[in-house]
Structures are given as structure tokens and as C-alpha cells.
Amino acid sequence: MSQLSFFSAEAVPPAVADLTGILAAPGQVVLVGHGDERAARLSVVVDGLWRAEALAEMIAEAGLEPEIGQTDEHSPLVRTAPDRRLSPIAANWTRGAVKTVPPQWLPGPRELRAWTLAAGVPEADRYLLGLDPHAPDTHSALASALMRVGIAPTLIGTRGMHPALRISGRRRLSRLVENVGEPPDHVEALQLWPRTQ
């Protein structure tokens, strides 16, 4: 077990805002209900049940109720129950029905962990943080946000269905690894988690 970093996701107390990392990935936020009952729900389709379970754990740690299901194509889906505490996130991350990135948003350790859990994959000696192919206007803003926290990425795959921010170089990868903390206790997670060697 490596020494716990002061900046690691494990060292930061959970908060509802952590879940904005899901929106940096291909996650969605929708408003539900009317008037005083207006609430929002976050959801993301992932490529493995371990991802859904680890994100459900983060949702629960933030004090929200997680739900795990599957899409019609049998992909794992994790979402929150509708909750009023998510309404400000919905307001900040959407313009009309279009997903946007709030100008002040910075991915802290737990946001980076949620993003990695939702859509992070290794690529040789680099690491990719997946982006939402249906929200191309968010890509540059997310690259800038990552740059502002000291992890300068390269935007790749913008014309296909797998856009991502590629993180390369030992220093940048070390910073990512330090931030996201230890992988979930699952064999697939160990293979897909960021590392420096």
C-alpha cells in the first residue's frame, strides 16, 4: 500500500460536488419534478459493473441514494435517485438541454476519481479520460480545467465516438495517480487504473 497523498481522493471529505466528475465523462444530469418538488438526477452508462459499483459507492458517500441498472443494450448504468441537492449542478452544467462546463469548475481529487471511474482507460504508457461524444462543446473547456489543476492533456478523437483527454509524461501521470487514490478492489479496476510505470 502506497503512502496516502495529502491531495488524494481518500484524503478529501466526500461532497455532492464530487459527482461533477461524472459529467466530465459521458454522464448526464436531468431535472425532474415541478415547483417545490424540483430535483435533479445524475446518471452515466459505463463499460463494466465494477465502475457502476464504485461510482455507486461515491454517490452513497456523498449522502445520495445510488441506483444500478442496465441499458437496453445491457450496459451497466449507475444513477442517483432524484435529489434537490443536485439541482444547482444541473443549473451550472446545462444551457437549455445542452451540457456545458461551468467556467469556474476545477476537477479536485474526488472529481478526478469519479471521472476516472466513469471513463478512464490506459493507453500504452499514457492514460485517457473519456469525454462525452454527444457534448463536443465541453471538450476544450474540460482540457482547460484539467490544465488549471496541473495535468496538461492532449485532446484526441474529437471526430469519432471515443473522444478523450490523453495524459502522458511521468510528471502528469504521477499527479493524476496521486489525485485519484487507490483503485477499487476489483481485478478489472487494477488493470484499468492509472499508474506511472
C-alpha positions in Angstrom: 0.0 0.0 0.0 1.4 3.3 -1.0 1.5 6.3 1.3 -1.7 8.3 1.3 -1.1 11.6 -0.5 -2.4 14.8 1.1 -4.1 15.5 -2.3 -5.5 12.1 -2.8 -9.3 11.4 -3.2 -9.1 9.4 0.1 -7.8 12.5 2.0 -10.7 14.7 0.9 -14.2 14.5 2.6 -17.0 13.4 0.3 -19.3 16.0 -1.1 -22.2 16.2 -3.7 -19.9 18.3 -6.0 -17.6 15.3 -6.3 -20.1 13.8 -8.7 -19.5 16.5 -11.3 -16.6 14.3 -12.4 -19.3 12.0 -13.9 -20.4 15.0 -16.1 -16.8 15.5 -17.3 -17.2 11.9 -18.6 -20.2 10.9 -20.7 -22.6 11.4 -17.7 -25.9 13.3 -17.9 -27.9 15.4 -15.5 -31.7 15.9 -15.8 -34.2 17.9 -13.9 -37.2 16.0 -12.7 -40.5 17.1 -10.9 -42.1 20.5 -10.7 -42.2 23.5 -8.4 -41.1 22.7 -4.8 -40.5 19.1 -5.8 -38.0 20.0 -8.5 -34.9 17.9 -8.2 -32.2 16.5 -10.4 -30.7 13.1 -11.2 -27.2 12.3 -12.4 -26.5 9.2 -14.5 -23.8 7.6 -16.5 -23.6 4.4 -18.7 -20.3 2.6 -18.1 -18.5 -0.4 -19.7 -18.1 -2.5 -16.6 -20.1 -3.4 -13.5 -17.1 -2.6 -11.3 -17.3 1.0 -12.5 -21.0 1.2 -11.7 -20.4 -0.3 -8.2 -17.5 2.1 -7.4 -19.5 5.1 -8.6 -22.5 3.9 -6.5 -20.2 3.9 -3.5 -19.1 7.5 -4.2 -22.8 8.5 -4.6 -23.6 7.0 -1.2 -20.5 8.6 0.4 -21.8 12.0 -0.8 -25.1 11.3 1.0 -27.2 10.5 -2.0 -29.1 7.3 -3.0 -27.4 5.3 -5.8 -29.2 3.0 -8.2 -27.5 0.5 -10.5 -29.4 -0.9 -13.5 -28.7 -1.5 -17.2 -29.5 0.0 -20.5 -31.5 -1.8 -23.3 -28.1 -2.7 -24.7 -27.2 -4.4 -21.3 -24.5 -1.9 -20.4 -24.3 -1.0 -16.7 -25.9 2.2 -15.7 -25.5 4.0 -12.4 -27.5 7.0 -11.3 -28.6 8.9 -8.3 -32.2 9.0 -7.1 -33.7 12.4 -7.8 -32.4 14.9 -5.2 -32.8 18.6 -4.7 -29.1 19.0 -3.8 -28.3 18.1 -7.4 -30.4 21.0 -8.8 -27.5 23.6 -8.6 -25.3 21.1 -10.5 -28.0 20.7 -13.2 -28.2 24.5 -13.4 -24.5 25.0 -13.7 -23.8 22.1 -16.2 -26.6 22.8 -18.7 -27.7 25.6 -21.0 -31.1 24.6 -22.2 -30.9 20.9 -22.9 -27.1 21.1 -23.8 -24.4 20.0 -21.4 -21.8 22.7 -20.7 -18.8 23.1 -18.3 -19.1 25.9 -15.7 -16.3 28.4 -16.3 -15.1 28.1 -12.7 -15.1 24.3 -12.5 -11.8 22.7 -11.4 -11.5 18.9 -11.0 -10.4 18.2 -7.5 -9.2 14.8 -6.3 -12.7 13.3 -5.9 -14.0 14.8 -9.1 -11.0 13.2 -10.9 -11.7 9.9 -9.2 -15.3 10.0 -10.4 -14.2 10.8 -13.9 -11.6 8.0 -13.9 -14.2 5.5 -12.6 -16.7 6.5 -15.2 -14.4 6.7 -18.3 -10.7 6.2 -17.6 -8.6 3.7 -19.5 -4.8 3.2 -20.0 -3.3 3.6 -23.5 0.2 2.1 -23.5 2.3 4.4 -21.2 -0.4 7.1 -21.3 -3.9 7.4 -19.7 -7.2 8.5 -21.3 -10.0 10.3 -19.5 -13.1 9.7 -21.7 -15.3 12.6 -22.8 -18.9 12.8 -23.9 -19.1 12.3 -27.7 -22.6 14.0 -27.6 -21.3 17.2 -26.0 -18.3 18.3 -28.2 -18.5 21.9 -26.9 -17.4 20.6 -23.4 -14.1 19.0 -24.7 -11.9 22.1 -24.8 -13.3 23.5 -21.6 -12.5 20.2 -19.8 -9.0 20.2 -21.2 -8.5 23.8 -19.9 -9.9 22.8 -16.5 -7.5 19.8 -16.3 -4.6 22.1 -17.3 -5.5 24.5 -14.5 -5.0 21.7 -11.9 -1.6 20.9 -13.3 -2.4 18.0 -15.6 -1.9 19.3 -19.1 -3.7 16.8 -21.5 -4.0 16.4 -25.3 -7.4 16.3 -26.8 -7.9 13.3 -29.1 -10.6 11.5 -31.0 -12.8 14.5 -31.5 -14.2 13.3 -34.8 -15.1 9.8 -33.5 -17.3 8.2 -30.8 -14.4 8.0 -28.3 -13.1 11.5 -27.6 -10.7 11.7 -24.7 -8.1 13.7 -22.9 -4.8 11.9 -23.2 -2.4 12.3 -20.2 1.2 11.5 -20.9 4.6 12.0 -19.3 5.7 10.8 -15.9 5.0 14.1 -14.0 1.4 14.5 -15.3 0.6 10.8 -14.8 2.1 11.0 -11.2 -0.2 13.9 -10.5 -3.2 12.1 -11.8 -2.3 8.9 -9.8 -1.7 11.0 -6.7 -5.1 12.6 -7.0 -7.4 9.7 -7.8 -6.1 7.4 -5.0 -6.1 3.7 -4.8 -8.1 1.6 -7.4 -11.3 -0.2 -6.3 -10.7 -3.7 -5.1 -11.5 -5.4 -8.4 -9.2 -7.2 -10.8 -10.5 -5.2 -13.8 -10.0 -1.9 -11.9 -6.4 -2.8 -11.2 -5.8 -3.3 -14.9 -7.5 -0.1 -16.0 -6.4 2.3 -13.2 -3.8 5.0 -13.9 -0.2 4.2 -13.0 3.2 5.7 -13.6 5.3 2.7 -14.6 
